Amino acid sequence: MSIQLRIGPDAITSYKRLAYTPWHAMAEFVDNSTQSYFDHETELKAAFQKKSEILKVSIAYDRAQDLLRISDNAMGMSYGELEDALHVAKPPLNTKGRSKYGMGLKTAACWLGNAWEIRTKRLGESSEHRVIIDVEKIASGSADLDYREIKNRPQTDHYTIIEIRKHDRVFHGRTLGKIKTFLRSMYHEDFRNGVLALDWDGPLTWTDDPNRFLNDKAGKPYRKTFSFTIDGKQVYGWVGILDRGSREEAGFSIIHCGRVVRGYPDSWRPESLYGQVQGSNDLVNQRLVGEIHLDDFEVSHTKDDILWLGEEEDRVQVELKTACSDYRDVALHYRKRIQDSRGPS
């Protein structure tokens, strides 16, 4: 005799109870679009050059029409790739990028709404594929999806369009503003590198202020790079001191595979540098800023933080303190006449 672990079809309804934030749910779709670009960069660059384009991801949200639409001009999917994308927990061929577990599209879409449609057309092919997913229907035991193939489309076309309806969550003004703020932060590496145009009621952009750092007596900005390894895993980034203190802007952005998993305006404040959990109310917490790349470490399912294994976090914090303690001391003891956003305790 044997006993099997079984997963019922109604497990799909449990995705709406995942601990997503609205911005991390939205980011799942942008991750898929950007990873499609990186996986097919040579082909897409050639296609974009003919049209003077770059990768573009557009998000449109209409609360009155109960519609969220995410569209891109990335590679698009063949029939087989679409099948794989709809296979829960089937990892992609490339698990070293932003699409890792074969879960993000399904979990994020289910978290957002109960009915969604995918339309996709792969560059170099002549068929568009359309599929409709009814979450409640699948939960009741019917796994067959409404699929259509539209033939004789131009082979030069390439896109994926996802439309989500029957929303479980409704976003209002302040939340919409926060989503856009976080998305700007999450993809600032792509903006810096000129590989992504992200649009939501206009372009979402990120601008680095080269004059935001404090200068030393020689007039050189307080900004330096660091690099070390933990059990063969590479850690690198930079640390700086803000000229004008701002608790909102201070802290470290954690970057995994070129995408911020935790950063402005909710940056990581390791206790080895910032003191108690989430930092004390002192000048370090207003001035010390940086970015840390942790590509070789595990990331959470919702891609909102690093999954530290064993003593990894403690060891990273120790090395980070060694690399940045001189900047911490400067930030802690520096005073200036211009009032910062929050005064020291």
Buried (B, 14 or more C-beta within 10 A) or exposed (E): EEEEEEEEEEEBBEBBEBEBBBBBBBBBBBBBBBBBBBBBBEBBBEBBEEEEEBBBBBBBBEEEEEBBBBBBBBBBBBBEBBBBBBEBEEEBEEEEBBBBBBBBBBBBBBBBBBBBBBBBBBBBBEBBBBBBBBBEBBBEEEEEEEBEEEEEBEEEBBBBBBBBBEBEEEBEEEBBEBBBBBBBBBBBBBBEEEBBBBEBEEEBEBEEEEEBBBEEEEEEBBBBEBEBEBEEBEBBBBBBBBBBBBBEBBBBBBBBBBBBBBBBEBBBBBBBBBBEEBBBBBBBBBBBBBBBBBBBBEBBBBBBBBEBEEEBBBBBBBBBBEBBEEBBEBBBEBEEEEEBEBEBE
